[in-house]
Amino acid sequence: MIQTMIQTMFQTMLTTVFAVALSLSAPVDPPAPAATPAAAPAAKPAAPRTPAPTATELAPLAFMAGHWVTELPNGMVSEELWMPARGKSMLGSFRQTRPDGTPAFFEFTQLVVGANGEVLLRQVHVHSNFETDPRRKDPMTLRLSSAKDNVAVFVPVDDAAKANAGDLASVTYSLNDADTLAMRIESKPVKQGEDDGALTKAVAKPVVIDMKLKRAK
């Protein structure tokens, strides 16, 4: 009887231990992942911006773009640099250097297409120390008179107070060949002394300055 009871208890214990072992060895499902917040929709990339096209009014002046240099007989070096047209403007700069390397003066020039389609040239002149010439505090303003076949002529605007051009009559740029830019500066007729062999008399005629610049290498 006792033996039977012991066998029964032993059997019950084995069954319980076996059930526990089975439960411990059974695979356990991993916990469900925590819910993640919904991702915000990706921002749409900005559309590429298209640069403004170059104004057609400046197309005839494309020949001026470049770095141009000339050495004068007195050893002075003149340089003119024109950036290519972009949109409605071109930008130019001029530097003259003395034989010893010190700067003589600078000029900064812009070409801008106005609201009425007229091309204006505005220029400021500064001394070597970058101070404005008291006689030329306001910009000189010219307008494009004609532009064709790599020749461009600028003349003072009609309003003399806005032109600030003094006796200047015209400035002409022309491309002689691929590597030579010519510049002609012409004044209005001004009185000059002329020797006729006997007497010196005053005559009125324009002063003309011609300059040829080579493309910098």
TADAMO-V986641 format. One record per pair of residues at least 12 apart in sequence whose ideal C-beta (glycine too) atoms are under 10 Angstrom apart, sorted by the first residue. I is the first residue (numbers start at 1). J is the second residue. Records with the same first field share a line. If there is no record, write none. Layout:
I->J + J
This chain:
51->86 + 87
52->86 + 87 + 88
53->86 + 87 + 88
54->84 + 85 + 86 + 87 + 88 + 89 + 90 + 113
55->85 + 86 + 87 + 88 + 89 + 90 + 111 + 112 + 113 + 117 + 119
56->113 + 117
57->85 + 88 + 111 + 112 + 113 + 114 + 117 + 118 + 119 + 144 + 147
58->84 + 85 + 86 + 87 + 88 + 89 + 90 + 111 + 112 + 113 + 119 + 144 + 147
59->85 + 147
60->119 + 144 + 146 + 147 + 148 + 149 + 150 + 151 + 152
61->82 + 84 + 85 + 90 + 111 + 119 + 121 + 144 + 147 + 150 + 152 + 173
62->82 + 84 + 85 + 90 + 150 + 175
63->82 + 147 + 149 + 150 + 151 + 152 + 173 + 174 + 175 + 178 + 181
64->80 + 82 + 83 + 84 + 85 + 90 + 92 + 111 + 147 + 150 + 152 + 173 + 174 + 175 + 181 + 183
65->81 + 82 + 83 + 84 + 85 + 90 + 92 + 181
66->80 + 81 + 82 + 83 + 84 + 175 + 178 + 179 + 181 + 213 + 215 + 216
67->79 + 80 + 81 + 82 + 83 + 93 + 181 + 213 + 214 + 215 + 216 + 217
68->80 + 81 + 82 + 92 + 94 + 173 + 179 + 180 + 181 + 182 + 183 + 211 + 212 + 213 + 214 + 215 + 216
69->81 + 95 + 181 + 213 + 214 + 215 + 216 + 217
70->180 + 181 + 183 + 211 + 212 + 213 + 214
71->97 + 99 + 213 + 214
72->96 + 99 + 211
74->98 + 99
75->97 + 98 + 99 + 100
76->96 + 97 + 98 + 99 + 104
77->95 + 96 + 97 + 98 + 99 + 101 + 104
78->94 + 95 + 96 + 97 + 104 + 183 + 211 + 213
79->93 + 94 + 95 + 96 + 97 + 213 + 216
80->92 + 93 + 94 + 95 + 96 + 107 + 109 + 173 + 181 + 183 + 211 + 213 + 216
81->93 + 94 + 95 + 109 + 216
82->94 + 109 + 111 + 173 + 181
85->111 + 113
87->112 + 113
88->111 + 112 + 113 + 114 + 115 + 117 + 119
89->110 + 111 + 112 + 113 + 119
90->109 + 110 + 111 + 112 + 113 + 119 + 121
91->108 + 109 + 110 + 111 + 112
92->107 + 108 + 109 + 110 + 111 + 121 + 123
93->106 + 107 + 108 + 109
94->106 + 107 + 108 + 109 + 123 + 125 + 183
95->107 + 128
96->128
97->128
98->128
102->128
103->126 + 127 + 128 + 129 + 130
104->127 + 128
105->125 + 126 + 127 + 128 + 129 + 130 + 133
106->124 + 125 + 126 + 127 + 128 + 130
107->123 + 124 + 125 + 126 + 136 + 140
108->122 + 123 + 124 + 125 + 126 + 139
109->121 + 122 + 123 + 124 + 125 + 139 + 140 + 142
110->122 + 123 + 124 + 139
111->123 + 142 + 144 + 152 + 154
113->144
114->143
118->143 + 144 + 157
119->142 + 143 + 144 + 145 + 147 + 152 + 154
120->139 + 141 + 142 + 143 + 144 + 154 + 157 + 162
121->139 + 140 + 141 + 142 + 143 + 144 + 152 + 154 + 155 + 156 + 157 + 171
122->138 + 139 + 140 + 141 + 142 + 157 + 162 + 164
123->136 + 139 + 140 + 141 + 142 + 154 + 164 + 165 + 171
124->136 + 137 + 138 + 139 + 140
125->137 + 139 + 140
135->164 + 166
136->164 + 166
137->164
138->161 + 162 + 163 + 164
139->162 + 163 + 164
140->156 + 157 + 162 + 163 + 164 + 165 + 166 + 168 + 171
141->154 + 156 + 157 + 159 + 161 + 162 + 163 + 164 + 165
142->154 + 155 + 156 + 157 + 163 + 164 + 165 + 168 + 170 + 171
143->155 + 156 + 157 + 158 + 163
145->170 + 171 + 172
146->172
147->173
149->174 + 175
150->173 + 174 + 175 + 176 + 177 + 181
151->172 + 173 + 174 + 175 + 182
152->171 + 172 + 173 + 174 + 175
153->170 + 171 + 172 + 173 + 174 + 184 + 186
154->168 + 170 + 171 + 172 + 173
155->168 + 169 + 170 + 171 + 172 + 186
156->168 + 169 + 170 + 171 + 188
165->187 + 188
166->187 + 188
167->186 + 187 + 188 + 189 + 190 + 206 + 207
168->185 + 186 + 187 + 188 + 207
169->185 + 186 + 187 + 188 + 189 + 190 + 206 + 207 + 208
170->184 + 185 + 186 + 187 + 188 + 206 + 208
171->183 + 184 + 185 + 186 + 209
172->184 + 185 + 186 + 210
173->213
174->212
176->212 + 213
177->214 + 215
178->215
179->213 + 214 + 215 + 216 + 217
180->212 + 213 + 214 + 215
181->211 + 212 + 213 + 214 + 215
182->210 + 211 + 212 + 213
183->209 + 210 + 211 + 212 + 213
184->208 + 209 + 210 + 211 + 212
185->206 + 207 + 208 + 209 + 210 + 211
186->206 + 207 + 208 + 209 + 210
187->205 + 206 + 207 + 208 + 209
188->204 + 205 + 206 + 207
189->203 + 204 + 205 + 206 + 207
190->202 + 203 + 204 + 205 + 206 + 207
191->203 + 204 + 205
192->204 + 205 + 206 + 207
